[in-house]
Amino acid sequence: MEKKIKYLVLTLTIKIMKKILIITCLMASCVLFFNACKKKCCDPKNPDCENYDPCLNITEANADFTIGEYLGDIRYTDTMFTEADTVYGHNSICFVPKHQNDSFIWILGAETIRSKTLCRSYFPADRDYSVTLITQKNSQCLIGKKQRDTVTKRFHSKALRKLSSHDTIYPRLSPFWGTWRGSNTDNPNDEFMVSFGYIANPNRVISCATPETVAGLPKGLWPQAPFYLDQGEMCISGDNYIGYKSILRTRENIPDGVQGSFALSYKAIIFNNRITIQYKYNITSYQNWLKTGEKAPKNTPFTLVNKTWTGKKISNEILR
């Protein structure tokens, strides 16, 4: 009997010890696991973590895209891309996906194009156009989810001007044409007027400035005549690229110490009936003009200043 009791006690003790050992091991494993998480990471979206789940970073196919005017020439000048649903058909109109996908198919008129982005130009004016993007995502993570998506959007093409160089009607239909009031962002309390559109003669609009020539920048260049008649380089130094609600004016590459003009360049965009103009100019020539009222000599130092001007339209006419 005594041997039996000793055997039962020994057996019970062994079982208890086993349970204690198992519990101890589990606790140690938990401590090691949590310490490892603290030392490393436990984010299933982070590829550096041990519990990384690649499917959490995979999104469904999405064919949404942006329509916009691409201004400038990437080979020679600055460029500008502006989202728009109304465009000037002569410009390069680009269609750009908003999301990453594995394949892209564009349908534009009779064309079917396989490329990530699509650009076309010379759309006939006064017409509506539709463009469709079909996208595909190839992932085992998306089984049972959206792997293919289709989006169609429309845009309207307009003409900047008629073929005649003496056209004086179309330029005045530009959203830019007219007079705006605002200020530089570095001095918001100092308001002044800026206008777009050049009028030397009410019956003639000169080709280099319709409606892209801006008058009033930098502050003090006012009125348009006679200043812009005398300072021809304000109109011809550089290239003008005109979008329906965006304008890019570039300046020529002029060696320092040679150019005597303001060398004005800018990017202007209209959004929600307000205009923002990011512009640069040669401040030494500008200061010389403020003091003397004359164009600076050609050996004037060349120092560019950057400004941003914002404003709202106060008239569809060019105010003096």
Residue pairs with C-beta under 8 A, 6 or more apart in sequence:
36 50
40 48
40 49
40 50
41 48
41 49
41 50
42 49
42 50
42 51
43 49
43 51
43 52
44 51
44 52
44 53
44 56
45 52
45 53
45 56
45 57
46 52
47 54
54 141
55 139
55 141
58 137
58 139
58 141
58 142
59 99
59 137
60 137
60 142
60 145
60 146
60 147
60 149
61 101
61 135
61 136
61 137
61 142
61 146
61 147
61 148
61 149
62 98
62 99
62 101
62 135
62 149
63 97
63 99
63 101
63 133
63 134
63 135
63 149
63 150
63 151
64 97
64 98
64 99
64 151
65 95
65 96
65 97
65 98
65 133
65 151
65 153
66 83
66 95
66 96
66 98
67 83
67 84
67 85
67 87
67 93
67 94
67 95
67 131
67 153
67 155
68 81
68 82
68 83
68 84
68 87
68 93
68 94
68 96
69 81
69 82
69 84
69 87
69 88
69 91
69 92
69 93
69 94
69 243
69 244
69 246
70 79
70 80
70 81
70 91
70 92
70 93
70 94
70 119
71 79
71 80
71 81
71 82
71 91
71 92
71 241
71 242
71 243
71 246
71 247
71 248
72 78
72 79
72 80
72 241
72 248
72 250
73 79
73 239
77 239
77 248
77 250
78 248
78 250
78 265
78 267
79 248
80 241
80 243
80 246
80 248
80 267
81 94
81 96
82 243
82 245
82 246
82 269
84 155
84 243
84 244
84 245
84 246
85 153
85 154
85 155
85 156
86 155
86 156
86 157
86 158
86 244
86 245
87 93
87 123
87 155
87 156
87 157
87 158
87 243
87 244
88 157
88 158
88 159
88 160
88 242
88 243
88 244
89 121
89 122
89 123
89 124
89 125
89 157
89 158
89 159
90 121
90 122
90 159
90 160
91 121
91 241
91 242
91 243
92 119
92 120
92 121
93 119
93 120
93 121
93 123
93 155
94 117
94 118
94 119
95 106
95 108
95 117
95 118
95 119
95 131
95 133
96 117
97 104
97 116
97 117
97 133
97 135
99 135
101 135
101 136
101 137
101 149
102 135
102 136
102 137
102 138
102 139
103 114
103 135
103 136
103 138
104 114
104 115
104 116
104 133
104 134
104 135
105 112
105 113
105 114
105 133
105 134
105 135
106 112
106 113
106 114
106 115
106 118
106 131
106 132
106 133
106 134
107 131
107 132
107 133
107 134
108 118
108 120
108 129
108 131
108 132
109 129
118 131
123 129
123 157
124 157
125 157
125 158
125 159
126 157
126 158
126 159
127 156
127 157
128 154
128 155
128 156
128 157
129 154
129 155
129 156
129 157
130 152
130 153
130 154
131 152
131 153
131 154
131 155
132 150
132 151
132 152
133 150
133 151
133 152
134 148
134 149
134 150
135 148
135 149
135 150
136 147
136 148
137 147
137 148
138 147
139 147
158 244
159 170
160 170
160 171
160 174
160 242
161 167
161 170
161 171
161 210
162 169
162 170
165 207
166 204
166 205
167 205
168 203
168 204
168 205
171 177
171 197
171 205
171 210
171 211
172 197
172 211
172 316
174 196
174 197
174 211
174 242
174 244
175 244
175 245
175 270
176 196
176 197
176 211
176 212
176 245
176 247
176 268
176 270
176 275
177 196
177 197
177 211
177 316
177 318
178 195
178 196
178 197
178 313
178 314
178 315
178 316
178 317
178 318
179 193
179 194
179 195
179 313
179 314
179 315
179 317
179 318
179 319
180 193
180 194
180 195
180 196
180 275
180 311
180 312
180 313
180 314
181 191
181 192
181 193
181 194
181 311
181 312
181 314
182 191
182 192
182 194
182 275
182 309
182 310
182 311
182 312
183 189
183 190
183 191
183 192
183 309
183 310
183 311
184 190
184 219
184 307
184 308
184 309
185 307
185 308
185 309
185 310
186 307
186 308
190 219
191 311
192 216
192 219
193 216
193 222
193 314
193 319
194 214
194 215
194 216
194 217
194 277
194 309
194 311
195 214
195 215
195 216
195 224
195 318
195 319
196 211
196 212
196 213
196 214
196 215
196 247
196 268
197 205
197 209
197 210
197 211
197 213
197 318
198 205
198 206
198 208
198 209
198 210
198 211
198 213
198 215
198 224
198 228
198 235
199 205
199 224
199 225
199 318
200 206
200 224
200 225
200 228
200 229
206 235
208 235
208 236
208 240
209 228
209 235
209 240
211 242
212 240
212 242
212 247
212 249
213 228
213 234
213 235
213 240
214 249
214 264
214 266
214 268
214 277
215 221
215 222
215 223
215 224
215 228
215 318
216 222
217 264
217 266
217 277
217 279
217 281
217 309
218 262
218 264
218 279
218 281
218 286
218 307
220 289
220 290
221 227
221 262
221 289
222 320
223 320
224 318
224 320
227 234
228 234
228 235
230 295
231 261
231 295
233 261
234 261
234 262
234 264
237 251
237 252
237 254
237 259
237 261
237 263
238 249
238 250
238 251
238 252
238 263
238 264
238 265
239 249
239 250
240 247
240 248
240 249
241 247
241 248
241 249
241 250
245 269
245 270
245 271
246 267
246 268
246 269
246 270
247 266
247 267
247 268
247 269
248 266
248 267
249 264
249 265
249 266
249 267
249 268
250 265
251 263
251 264
251 265
251 280
252 263
254 263
254 302
255 302
256 301
256 302
257 299
257 300
257 301
257 302
258 298
258 299
258 302
259 282
259 285
259 298
259 300
259 302
260 285
260 295
260 296
260 297
260 298
260 299
260 300
261 282
261 285
261 295
261 296
262 281
262 282
262 285
262 286
262 289
263 280
263 281
263 282
263 285
263 302
263 304
264 279
264 280
264 281
265 279
265 280
265 281
266 277
266 278
266 279
266 280
267 277
267 278
267 279
268 275
268 276
268 277
268 278
269 275
269 276
273 312
273 313
274 310
274 311
274 312
275 310
275 311
275 312
275 313
276 308
276 309
276 310
277 308
277 309
277 310
278 306
278 307
278 308
279 306
279 307
279 308
279 309
280 304
280 305
280 306
280 307
281 304
281 305
281 307
282 300
282 302
282 303
282 304
282 305
283 303
283 304
283 305
284 296
284 300
284 301
284 302
284 303
285 295
285 296
285 300
288 294
288 295
288 296
288 300
289 295
289 296
